[in-house]
Amino acid sequence: MRIDVNLATHPYEDVRQFWIRWGSGLALLSILSAALIAQTAMAFMFARQDRNMIGQIKSEIARREQERTQAESFLSQPQNRVIRDRSQFLNALIERKAFSWTQVFTDLERVMPARLHVVSIHPEITDEDQLMIKLTVAGESRERALDLVRKMEEYPRFRQPEINSENAQVNSQTPGDNVEFTISALYVPAGPESGK
């Protein structure tokens, strides 16, 4: 049998070169797809582990919340109210005793700018059981008080410092006390393990 091929109407194509090029591209795409599928499967497994962990934490929170509710209902009974009130009073006393004046003055000394001094300081417990200090400072200029607030913001023991009031001192008994400021800030005392 004789086959006539007219190269003018049917040009010669190298099929082998075509399959090498497209086959290697297809193989690379297959490898890339397999890698993406493996990565997606791993992410799905990690997400399942995270969901399980979140479920365990939520159940633990619900269990503790139930224990707290039971304890509060027990303490709210008429025969237990006296003990509850006494324990709250004693806990408040312990919190006040934990306040270290020496530590507060040491921390203030580290952030206090020159030619500015503390006139009064008053610690109190907020509704959220955080320790807030209100201090009155006096000095020669407003910039000194702003500098104190900036330094308190950078210092780790003071949180959310702000100037509450500003008064000009006309007849000050202390020379150089031209202005007086009231500043409030949350105070985070040092833990017993940190010697700072």
FENQUI-V292002 format. One record per pair of residues at least 4 apart in sequence whose ideal C-beta (glycine too) atoms are under 7 Angstrom apart, sorted by the first residue. I is the first residue (numbers start at 1). GAP is how many residues later the second one is. D is the distance in whole Angstrom. If there is no record, write none. Layout:
I | GAP | D
I | GAP | D
This chain:
5 | 5 | 6
6 | 4 | 6
7 | 4 | 6
7 | 5 | 6
14 | 4 | 7
15 | 4 | 6
16 | 4 | 6
17 | 4 | 6
18 | 4 | 6
19 | 4 | 5
20 | 4 | 6
21 | 4 | 7
22 | 4 | 6
23 | 4 | 6
24 | 4 | 6
25 | 4 | 6
26 | 4 | 6
27 | 4 | 6
28 | 4 | 6
29 | 4 | 6
30 | 4 | 6
31 | 4 | 6
32 | 4 | 6
33 | 4 | 6
34 | 4 | 6
35 | 4 | 6
36 | 4 | 6
37 | 4 | 6
38 | 4 | 6
39 | 4 | 6
40 | 4 | 6
41 | 4 | 7
42 | 4 | 6
43 | 4 | 6
44 | 4 | 6
45 | 4 | 7
46 | 4 | 6
47 | 4 | 6
48 | 4 | 6
49 | 4 | 6
50 | 4 | 6
51 | 4 | 6
52 | 4 | 7
53 | 4 | 6
54 | 4 | 6
55 | 4 | 6
56 | 4 | 6
57 | 4 | 6
58 | 4 | 6
59 | 4 | 6
60 | 4 | 6
61 | 4 | 6
62 | 4 | 6
63 | 4 | 7
64 | 4 | 6
65 | 4 | 6
66 | 4 | 6
67 | 4 | 6
68 | 4 | 6
69 | 4 | 6
70 | 4 | 6
71 | 4 | 6
72 | 4 | 6
74 | 6 | 6
75 | 5 | 5
75 | 9 | 4
80 | 4 | 6
81 | 4 | 6
82 | 4 | 6
83 | 4 | 6
84 | 4 | 6
85 | 4 | 6
86 | 4 | 6
87 | 4 | 6
88 | 4 | 6
89 | 4 | 7
90 | 4 | 6
91 | 4 | 6
92 | 4 | 7
93 | 4 | 6
94 | 4 | 6
95 | 30 | 6
98 | 91 | 7
99 | 24 | 5
99 | 32 | 7
100 | 4 | 7
100 | 89 | 6
101 | 4 | 6
102 | 4 | 6
103 | 4 | 6
103 | 86 | 6
103 | 87 | 6
104 | 4 | 6
104 | 29 | 7
104 | 83 | 7
105 | 4 | 6
106 | 4 | 7
107 | 4 | 7
107 | 48 | 7
107 | 50 | 5
108 | 4 | 6
108 | 10 | 6
110 | 45 | 7
111 | 37 | 6
111 | 40 | 4
111 | 41 | 5
111 | 44 | 5
112 | 4 | 6
112 | 36 | 6
113 | 31 | 5
113 | 34 | 5
113 | 35 | 6
115 | 24 | 5
115 | 25 | 5
115 | 29 | 6
115 | 61 | 6
116 | 21 | 6
116 | 23 | 4
116 | 28 | 4
116 | 29 | 7
116 | 32 | 6
117 | 20 | 7
117 | 21 | 6
117 | 22 | 7
118 | 17 | 6
118 | 19 | 6
119 | 17 | 4
119 | 18 | 6
119 | 19 | 5
119 | 61 | 7
120 | 15 | 7
120 | 16 | 5
121 | 12 | 6
121 | 14 | 4
122 | 12 | 5
123 | 8 | 6
123 | 10 | 5
124 | 8 | 6
125 | 4 | 6
125 | 6 | 6
126 | 4 | 5
126 | 6 | 5
130 | 56 | 5
131 | 55 | 7
131 | 56 | 5
131 | 58 | 7
132 | 52 | 6
132 | 54 | 5
132 | 55 | 7
133 | 52 | 6
133 | 54 | 5
134 | 48 | 7
134 | 50 | 5
135 | 48 | 5
136 | 44 | 6
136 | 46 | 5
137 | 8 | 6
137 | 11 | 7
137 | 44 | 5
137 | 46 | 6
138 | 31 | 7
138 | 36 | 7
138 | 39 | 4
138 | 41 | 7
138 | 42 | 5
139 | 5 | 4
139 | 6 | 7
139 | 38 | 7
139 | 40 | 7
140 | 4 | 7
140 | 36 | 5
140 | 38 | 5
141 | 37 | 7
141 | 38 | 7
142 | 4 | 6
142 | 24 | 7
142 | 37 | 6
143 | 4 | 6
144 | 4 | 7
145 | 4 | 7
145 | 18 | 6
145 | 36 | 4
146 | 4 | 6
147 | 4 | 6
148 | 4 | 6
149 | 4 | 7
149 | 12 | 5
149 | 13 | 7
149 | 14 | 6
149 | 34 | 7
150 | 4 | 7
151 | 4 | 6
152 | 6 | 4
152 | 9 | 4
152 | 33 | 6
153 | 8 | 6
157 | 30 | 6
157 | 31 | 5
158 | 27 | 5
158 | 29 | 6
159 | 26 | 7
159 | 27 | 4
159 | 29 | 6
160 | 25 | 6
160 | 26 | 6
161 | 22 | 6
161 | 24 | 4
162 | 21 | 7
162 | 22 | 6
163 | 18 | 6
163 | 20 | 6
164 | 18 | 4
164 | 19 | 7
164 | 20 | 6
165 | 16 | 7
165 | 17 | 4
166 | 13 | 6
166 | 15 | 5
167 | 12 | 7
167 | 13 | 5
168 | 10 | 7
168 | 11 | 6
169 | 8 | 5
169 | 9 | 6
169 | 10 | 6
169 | 11 | 6
172 | 5 | 4
190 | 4 | 5
190 | 6 | 5
